[in-house]
Amino acid sequence: LLPKLTVSAPLPSLALHPTCSMTHLGVQPAFEKIANAMSEQVYVPKANAMSEQVYVPKNWGCCGYAGDRGMLHPELTQSATRAETAELNEHEFAAYISSNRTCEQGMTEATGHTFQNVLQLLERATR
């Protein structure tokens, strides 16, 4: 659908939390492509190229929410996201996104930033 959409309200920066299922299905590159389409691009003189303002933490991994487990045992999510949370909280982003509601909830609880669904933000960015 991306070629048929016009991004009229790009976001200055996005932090992405890939999900386990996204990785197992091999669709993480598509997730990043959608995020890049929604982001403002910035010219980087040293690289002589455009750079998207999309960040995938090097320390991302399973959020440990596991359906309802994170609600019942928040220590699972706290432990599973410790490194990713520290990495994300070193920066500030205009939006934090994922693609699974329970992962979004877990990452919101872990980082203190509201994670939204990628499709919700895509809809807002292409109005």
Buried (B, 14 or more C-beta within 10 A) or exposed (E): EEEEBEBEEBBEBBBBBBBEEBBEEEBBEBBBBBBBBBBEEEEEEEEEEEEBBBBBBEEBBBBBBBEEBBBEBBEBBBEBBBEBBEBBEEEEBBBBBBBBEBBBBBBBBBBEBEBBBBEEBBEBBBE
